[in-house]
Amino acid sequence: MTVLASKILRIFLAVLLAISALLAVLFYVDLISDDVLIYWGYFLVIFTAVISVLFPLVSLFLNPKNSIKIFIAIGLMVVVAIIAYSLSQVNFTDIQLEKLDTTATTAKYFGAGLIFTYILAGLAVLSIIYASISKIFK
């Protein structure tokens, strides 16, 4: 990031912080309603979501060589998701599903999400162990 972009970003974030602090003070002295704070929160969340999606896309176009690594990582995540979905099972009877107020499809997706999380956690632990062991031998 260039120095100018860094300064602009720092000023912009300071302005957002100042507006948030001002709105909080105005709310606590009862000059504005809570709706204003809620809409400000909506704005901040939407703004953050847009920036979180926009900047990586810009980075992909500015650094096309690095984009290959990102696409490989996304492909691996899709493969892990498919494996997790294929390993998940619905172990509930129809009566239990009705009691839980859910469907078999939802239960399968939930199980796949849990298995996906377990796989990623296991990979994270293995990568930490690998990094520690590889440091010893270097």
TORPA-4810 file (N, C-alpha, C, O; in nm, 3 decimals):
<nodes>
NODE_1_0.085_-0.117_0.000_0.000_0.000_0.000_0.090_0.124_0.000_0.188_0.131_0.075_M
NODE_2_0.056_0.218_-0.083_0.139_0.338_-0.091_0.119_0.424_0.033_0.026_0.404_0.111_T
NODE_3_0.210_0.519_0.047_0.203_0.608_0.163_0.079_0.695_0.156_0.013_0.718_0.257_V
NODE_4_0.045_0.745_0.037_-0.073_0.830_0.021_-0.201_0.752_0.052_-0.289_0.803_0.121_L
NODE_5_-0.211_0.629_0.000_-0.329_0.547_0.027_-0.339_0.515_0.175_-0.449_0.512_0.231_A
NODE_6_-0.227_0.492_0.239_-0.226_0.464_0.383_-0.275_0.585_0.462_-0.352_0.569_0.557_S
NODE_7_-0.231_0.705_0.424_-0.276_0.827_0.492_-0.424_0.851_0.471_-0.496_0.887_0.565_K
NODE_8_-0.470_0.831_0.349_-0.613_0.850_0.319_-0.696_0.751_0.399_-0.799_0.787_0.455_I
NODE_9_-0.653_0.626_0.403_-0.726_0.524_0.479_-0.728_0.559_0.627_-0.832_0.544_0.692_L
NODE_10_-0.617_0.604_0.681_-0.609_0.640_0.823_-0.704_0.757_0.854_-0.772_0.755_0.957_R
NODE_11_-0.709_0.857_0.766_-0.799_0.972_0.786_-0.944_0.927_0.776_-1.027_0.968_0.857_I
NODE_12_-0.975_0.842_0.677_-1.112_0.794_0.660_-1.158_0.714_0.781_-1.271_0.732_0.828_F
NODE_13_-1.073_0.627_0.832_-1.109_0.549_0.950_-1.124_0.637_1.073_-1.210_0.611_1.158_L
NODE_14_-1.043_0.741_1.083_-1.057_0.835_1.195_-1.190_0.910_1.187_-1.253_0.936_1.289_A
NODE_15_-1.232_0.945_1.065_-1.361_1.012_1.048_-1.475_0.919_1.087_-1.569_0.960_1.155_V
NODE_16_-1.468_0.792_1.044_-1.572_0.697_1.082_-1.578_0.678_1.234_-1.686_0.668_1.292_L
NODE_17_-1.461_0.672_1.296_-1.456_0.659_1.442_-1.514_0.781_1.510_-1.587_0.769_1.608_L
NODE_18_-1.483_0.900_1.459_-1.534_1.024_1.518_-1.686_1.031_1.504_-1.755_1.072_1.598_A
NODE_19_-1.737_0.993_1.388_-1.883_0.993_1.369_-1.948_0.893_1.465_-2.051_0.924_1.525_I
NODE_20_-1.890_0.776_1.480_-1.945_0.676_1.571_-1.944_0.726_1.715_-2.041_0.708_1.788_S
NODE_21_-1.833_0.788_1.756_-1.824_0.840_1.892_-1.925_0.952_1.913_-1.989_0.958_2.018_A
NODE_22_-1.939_1.041_1.814_-2.036_1.150_1.826_-2.178_1.097_1.836_-2.256_1.144_1.919_L
NODE_23_-2.212_0.999_1.754_-2.346_0.941_1.760_-2.370_0.873_1.895_-2.480_0.880_1.949_L
NODE_24_-2.268_0.807_1.949_-2.283_0.742_2.079_-2.307_0.846_2.188_-2.394_0.827_2.274_A
NODE_25_-2.232_0.954_2.186_-2.251_1.060_2.286_-2.388_1.122_2.272_-2.458_1.143_2.371_V
NODE_26_-2.429_1.151_2.148_-2.562_1.210_2.126_-2.674_1.116_2.170_-2.778_1.160_2.217_L
NODE_27_-2.651_0.987_2.155_-2.751_0.891_2.200_-2.761_0.889_2.352_-2.871_0.886_2.408_F
NODE_28_-2.646_0.891_2.419_-2.647_0.882_2.565_-2.697_1.010_2.632_-2.744_1.005_2.746_Y
NODE_29_-2.689_1.123_2.564_-2.748_1.245_2.620_-2.890_1.264_2.569_-2.953_1.368_2.592_V
NODE_30_-2.940_1.162_2.499_-3.079_1.153_2.455_-3.116_1.262_2.353_-3.226_1.318_2.359_D
NODE_31_-3.025_1.292_2.262_-3.055_1.386_2.155_-3.094_1.317_2.025_-3.156_1.378_1.938_L
NODE_32_-3.057_1.190_2.011_-3.098_1.113_1.894_-3.158_0.981_1.942_-3.133_0.936_2.053_I
NODE_33_-3.239_0.922_1.855_-3.304_0.795_1.892_-3.212_0.678_1.860_-3.108_0.692_1.795_S
NODE_34_-3.252_0.564_1.908_-3.170_0.444_1.883_-3.177_0.400_1.737_-3.090_0.325_1.692_D
NODE_35_-3.278_0.445_1.662_-3.286_0.412_1.520_-3.165_0.464_1.443_-3.116_0.398_1.351_D
NODE_36_-3.119_0.581_1.479_-3.003_0.639_1.411_-2.881_0.550_1.433_-2.805_0.525_1.339_V
NODE_37_-2.861_0.503_1.555_-2.748_0.414_1.581_-2.762_0.281_1.507_-2.664_0.227_1.458_L
NODE_38_-2.883_0.231_1.500_-2.905_0.105_1.429_-2.875_0.122_1.281_-2.811_0.036_1.221_I
NODE_39_-2.921_0.232_1.221_-2.893_0.256_1.079_-2.744_0.281_1.056_-2.690_0.240_0.953_Y
NODE_40_-2.677_0.347_1.150_-2.533_0.367_1.138_-2.462_0.231_1.145_-2.366_0.207_1.072_W
NODE_41_-2.509_0.144_1.233_-2.452_0.010_1.241_-2.474_-0.068_1.112_-2.383_-0.138_1.066_G
NODE_42_-2.594_-0.056_1.053_-2.621_-0.120_0.925_-2.524_-0.069_0.819_-2.466_-0.146_0.742_Y
NODE_43_-2.506_0.064_0.816_-2.415_0.123_0.720_-2.274_0.067_0.738_-2.209_0.030_0.640_F
NODE_44_-2.226_0.061_0.862_-2.091_0.013_0.887_-2.074_-0.134_0.847_-1.972_-0.172_0.790_L
NODE_45_-2.174_-0.215_0.877_-2.167_-0.358_0.841_-2.167_-0.375_0.689_-2.087_-0.452_0.635_V
NODE_46_-2.257_-0.305_0.621_-2.264_-0.317_0.475_-2.137_-0.263_0.411_-2.083_-0.323_0.317_I
NODE_47_-2.088_-0.149_0.461_-1.965_-0.091_0.409_-1.848_-0.188_0.427_-1.767_-0.206_0.336_F
NODE_48_-1.840_-0.248_0.544_-1.733_-0.344_0.571_-1.744_-0.465_0.479_-1.643_-0.514_0.429_T
NODE_49_-1.865_-0.514_0.458_-1.885_-0.630_0.370_-1.844_-0.597_0.227_-1.778_-0.677_0.161_A
NODE_50_-1.882_-0.479_0.180_-1.846_-0.439_0.043_-1.695_-0.427_0.029_-1.637_-0.476_-0.068_V
NODE_51_-1.631_-0.362_0.125_-1.486_-0.347_0.120_-1.416_-0.482_0.131_-1.315_-0.506_0.064_I
NODE_52_-1.470_-0.570_0.214_-1.409_-0.702_0.232_-1.417_-0.786_0.105_-1.332_-0.873_0.083_S
NODE_53_-1.516_-0.762_0.024_-1.528_-0.834_-0.103_-1.451_-0.762_-0.214_-1.390_-0.826_-0.299_V
NODE_54_-1.456_-0.630_-0.212_-1.398_-0.551_-0.320_-1.245_-0.555_-0.323_-1.186_-0.575_-0.429_L
NODE_55_-1.181_-0.537_-0.209_-1.035_-0.531_-0.207_-0.967_-0.661_-0.251_-0.870_-0.654_-0.326_F
NODE_56_-1.013_-0.777_-0.210_-0.951_-0.899_-0.263_-0.969_-0.914_-0.415_-0.880_-0.965_-0.484_P
NODE_57_-1.085_-0.869_-0.467_-1.105_-0.877_-0.611_-1.009_-0.784_-0.685_-0.954_-0.821_-0.789_L
NODE_58_-0.988_-0.664_-0.631_-0.892_-0.572_-0.691_-0.752_-0.631_-0.684_-0.675_-0.621_-0.779_V
NODE_59_-0.720_-0.692_-0.573_-0.589_-0.755_-0.556_-0.570_-0.869_-0.657_-0.459_-0.888_-0.707_S
NODE_60_-0.676_-0.943_-0.686_-0.666_-1.050_-0.785_-0.629_-0.995_-0.923_-0.548_-1.054_-0.994_L
NODE_61_-0.689_-0.883_-0.959_-0.662_-0.826_-1.090_-0.526_-0.757_-1.097_-0.463_-0.754_-1.203_F
NODE_62_-0.481_-0.702_-0.985_-0.351_-0.634_-0.984_-0.235_-0.733_-0.977_-0.127_-0.704_-1.029_L
NODE_63_-0.254_-0.847_-0.915_-0.149_-0.949_-0.901_-0.199_-1.082_-0.958_-0.237_-1.171_-0.882_N
NODE_64_-0.200_-1.096_-1.091_-0.257_-1.219_-1.149_-0.178_-1.345_-1.114_-0.235_-1.454_-1.112_P
NODE_65_-0.048_-1.333_-1.087_0.029_-1.451_-1.051_-0.014_-1.506_-0.915_-0.016_-1.628_-0.896_K
NODE_66_-0.049_-1.417_-0.822_-0.095_-1.462_-0.690_-0.237_-1.517_-0.696_-0.278_-1.593_-0.608_N
NODE_67_-0.312_-1.479_-0.799_-0.450_-1.527_-0.807_-0.457_-1.677_-0.830_-0.556_-1.740_-0.792_S
NODE_68_-0.356_-1.734_-0.891_-0.354_-1.880_-0.912_-0.352_-1.951_-0.777_-0.422_-2.051_-0.759_I
NODE_69_-0.274_-1.901_-0.683_-0.270_-1.961_-0.549_-0.405_-1.951_-0.481_-0.449_-2.044_-0.413_K
NODE_70_-0.472_-1.839_-0.499_-0.603_-1.820_-0.437_-0.705_-1.917_-0.497_-0.785_-1.977_-0.424_I
NODE_71_-0.702_-1.932_-0.628_-0.797_-2.024_-0.693_-0.768_-2.169_-0.653_-0.861_-2.249_-0.641_F
NODE_72_-0.642_-2.203_-0.634_-0.609_-2.338_-0.587_-0.663_-2.359_-0.445_-0.718_-2.464_-0.414_I
NODE_73_-0.648_-2.257_-0.360_-0.699_-2.267_-0.224_-0.851_-2.280_-0.222_-0.906_-2.359_-0.146_A
NODE_74_-0.919_-2.202_-0.306_-1.065_-2.212_-0.315_-1.106_-2.350_-0.365_-1.202_-2.409_-0.316_I
NODE_75_-1.033_-2.402_-0.465_-1.062_-2.536_-0.516_-1.045_-2.642_-0.410_-1.125_-2.735_-0.401_G
NODE_76_-0.940_-2.630_-0.329_-0.919_-2.726_-0.220_-1.031_-2.717_-0.116_-1.075_-2.819_-0.062_L
NODE_77_-1.077_-2.595_-0.089_-1.188_-2.579_0.006_-1.315_-2.644_-0.049_-1.392_-2.704_0.027_M
NODE_78_-1.338_-2.633_-0.178_-1.455_-2.697_-0.239_-1.443_-2.848_-0.229_-1.542_-2.917_-0.202_V
NODE_79_-1.323_-2.900_-0.251_-1.302_-3.045_-0.240_-1.328_-3.092_-0.097_-1.393_-3.194_-0.076_V
NODE_80_-1.278_-3.016_0.001_-1.302_-3.052_0.142_-1.451_-3.045_0.173_-1.503_-3.129_0.246_V
NODE_81_-1.521_-2.945_0.118_-1.665_-2.933_0.141_-1.740_-3.052_0.081_-1.834_-3.103_0.142_A
NODE_82_-1.699_-3.095_-0.037_-1.764_-3.211_-0.099_-1.738_-3.337_-0.017_-1.828_-3.419_0.002_I
NODE_83_-1.616_-3.353_0.030_-1.583_-3.469_0.115_-1.666_-3.466_0.243_-1.719_-3.568_0.286_I
NODE_84_-1.677_-3.347_0.304_-1.754_-3.334_0.428_-1.901_-3.367_0.404_-1.964_-3.434_0.486_A
NODE_85_-1.955_-3.321_0.292_-2.096_-3.350_0.262_-2.117_-3.499_0.237_-2.218_-3.556_0.279_Y
NODE_86_-2.022_-3.561_0.169_-2.038_-3.704_0.141_-2.021_-3.789_0.267_-2.076_-3.899_0.274_S
NODE_87_-1.946_-3.740_0.366_-1.929_-3.815_0.490_-2.043_-3.793_0.589_-2.061_-3.874_0.681_L
NODE_88_-2.119_-3.686_0.572_-2.224_-3.657_0.671_-2.342_-3.753_0.652_-2.375_-3.794_0.541_S
NODE_89_-2.404_-3.786_0.764_-2.516_-3.878_0.766_-2.629_-3.819_0.849_-2.606_-3.736_0.937_Q
NODE_90_-2.749_-3.864_0.819_-2.864_-3.826_0.900_-2.898_-3.946_0.988_-2.947_-4.048_0.939_V
NODE_91_-2.870_-3.932_1.116_-2.891_-4.043_1.210_-3.018_-4.025_1.293_-3.033_-4.087_1.398_N
NODE_92_-3.107_-3.940_1.246_-3.231_-3.914_1.318_-3.346_-3.986_1.249_-3.350_-4.000_1.127_F
NODE_93_-3.440_-4.030_1.330_-3.562_-4.087_1.274_-3.655_-3.972_1.235_-3.631_-3.857_1.269_T
NODE_94_-3.761_-4.006_1.163_-3.857_-3.904_1.122_-3.922_-3.837_1.243_-3.950_-3.718_1.241_D
NODE_95_-3.945_-3.914_1.347_-4.006_-3.860_1.469_-3.911_-3.762_1.536_-3.952_-3.655_1.582_I
NODE_96_-3.782_-3.798_1.542_-3.684_-3.708_1.602_-3.669_-3.580_1.520_-3.656_-3.471_1.575_Q
NODE_97_-3.670_-3.594_1.388_-3.661_-3.475_1.302_-3.781_-3.384_1.321_-3.767_-3.261_1.322_L
NODE_98_-3.899_-3.444_1.335_-4.019_-3.364_1.358_-4.014_-3.296_1.494_-4.056_-3.181_1.508_E
NODE_99_-3.962_-3.366_1.594_-3.948_-3.308_1.727_-3.849_-3.192_1.726_-3.868_-3.092_1.796_K
NODE_100_-3.742_-3.205_1.646_-3.642_-3.099_1.635_-3.686_-2.989_1.539_-3.618_-2.887_1.526_L
NODE_101_-3.798_-3.008_1.473_-3.854_-2.912_1.378_-3.754_-2.881_1.266_-3.726_-2.765_1.236_D
NODE_102_-3.701_-2.987_1.206_-3.605_-2.973_1.097_-3.630_-3.082_0.994_-3.714_-3.169_1.014_T
NODE_103_-3.556_-3.075_0.885_-3.569_-3.176_0.781_-3.441_-3.258_0.773_-3.339_-3.222_0.832_T
NODE_104_-3.447_-3.366_0.699_-3.329_-3.450_0.682_-3.220_-3.376_0.604_-3.102_-3.393_0.633_A
NODE_105_-3.260_-3.295_0.507_-3.163_-3.218_0.430_-3.088_-3.118_0.518_-2.966_-3.105_0.509_T
NODE_106_-3.162_-3.050_0.604_-3.099_-2.954_0.695_-3.004_-3.025_0.790_-2.895_-2.975_0.819_T
NODE_107_-3.045_-3.142_0.839_-2.958_-3.219_0.929_-2.831_-3.263_0.857_-2.723_-3.265_0.916_A
NODE_108_-2.844_-3.300_0.729_-2.727_-3.340_0.652_-2.633_-3.221_0.631_-2.512_-3.236_0.644_K
NODE_109_-2.687_-3.105_0.598_-2.605_-2.985_0.582_-2.535_-2.948_0.713_-2.418_-2.911_0.713_Y
NODE_110_-2.608_-2.960_0.822_-2.549_-2.929_0.952_-2.434_-3.025_0.984_-2.329_-2.982_1.030_F
NODE_111_-2.455_-3.152_0.958_-2.350_-3.251_0.979_-2.230_-3.225_0.889_-2.115_-3.240_0.931_G
NODE_112_-2.257_-3.185_0.765_-2.148_-3.154_0.672_-2.069_-3.033_0.721_-1.947_-3.030_0.710_A
NODE_113_-2.139_-2.934_0.776_-2.070_-2.817_0.831_-1.981_-2.853_0.948_-1.871_-2.801_0.962_G
NODE_114_-2.030_-2.942_1.033_-1.949_-2.986_1.146_-1.826_-3.064_1.099_-1.715_-3.041_1.148_L
NODE_115_-1.846_-3.156_1.006_-1.733_-3.233_0.955_-1.633_-3.142_0.884_-1.512_-3.160_0.899_I
NODE_116_-1.683_-3.044_0.808_-1.596_-2.947_0.741_-1.511_-2.872_0.844_-1.391_-2.852_0.824_F
NODE_117_-1.574_-2.831_0.953_-1.501_-2.761_1.059_-1.398_-2.852_1.124_-1.286_-2.809_1.150_T
NODE_118_-1.433_-2.977_1.149_-1.339_-3.072_1.207_-1.218_-3.094_1.116_-1.104_-3.097_1.162_Y
NODE_119_-1.244_-3.108_0.986_-1.134_-3.129_0.891_-1.041_-3.009_0.890_-0.919_-3.025_0.894_I
NODE_120_-1.098_-2.888_0.884_-1.015_-2.768_0.883_-0.938_-2.751_1.014_-0.822_-2.708_1.013_L
NODE_121_-1.001_-2.784_1.125_-0.930_-2.776_1.254_-0.815_-2.877_1.257_-0.706_-2.845_1.304_A
NODE_122_-0.839_-2.997_1.208_-0.734_-3.097_1.203_-0.619_-3.054_1.113_-0.502_-3.074_1.147_G
NODE_123_-0.652_-2.995_0.998_-0.547_-2.946_0.909_-0.468_-2.832_0.973_-0.347_-2.822_0.954_L
NODE_124_-0.536_-2.747_1.050_-0.466_-2.639_1.119_-0.370_-2.694_1.224_-0.257_-2.647_1.235_A
NODE_125_-0.415_-2.793_1.299_-0.327_-2.853_1.401_-0.208_-2.922_1.334_-0.095_-2.910_1.381_V
NODE_126_-0.234_-2.994_1.224_-0.125_-3.061_1.153_-0.025_-2.959_1.096_0.095_-2.984_1.097_L
NODE_127_-0.075_-2.846_1.047_0.017_-2.746_0.994_0.102_-2.684_1.105_0.218_-2.651_1.083_S
NODE_128_0.043_-2.666_1.223_0.121_-2.614_1.336_0.229_-2.714_1.377_0.343_-2.676_1.403_I
NODE_129_0.192_-2.841_1.382_0.289_-2.945_1.418_0.400_-2.952_1.312_0.518_-2.962_1.346_I
NODE_130_0.362_-2.946_1.185_0.461_-2.949_1.077_0.557_-2.830_1.087_0.678_-2.846_1.072_Y
NODE_131_0.501_-2.710_1.113_0.586_-2.591_1.123_0.683_-2.603_1.241_0.799_-2.563_1.230_A
NODE_132_0.636_-2.658_1.351_0.723_-2.674_1.468_0.834_-2.775_1.441_0.949_-2.751_1.475_S
NODE_133_0.799_-2.887_1.380_0.899_-2.990_1.352_0.998_-2.941_1.247_1.118_-2.966_1.260_I
NODE_134_0.950_-2.873_1.145_1.041_-2.826_1.040_1.137_-2.720_1.093_1.249_-2.708_1.043_S
NODE_135_1.097_-2.642_1.194_1.188_-2.544_1.255_1.300_-2.614_1.330_1.413_-2.564_1.332_K
NODE_136_1.271_-2.728_1.390_1.372_-2.801_1.466_1.484_-2.848_1.373_1.601_-2.842_1.410_I
NODE_137_1.448_-2.895_1.254_1.547_-2.951_1.163_1.616_-2.846_1.075_1.705_-2.881_0.997_F
NODE_138_1.576_-2.720_1.085_1.643_-2.616_1.005_1.753_-2.549_1.078_1.818_-2.460_1.024_K
</nodes>
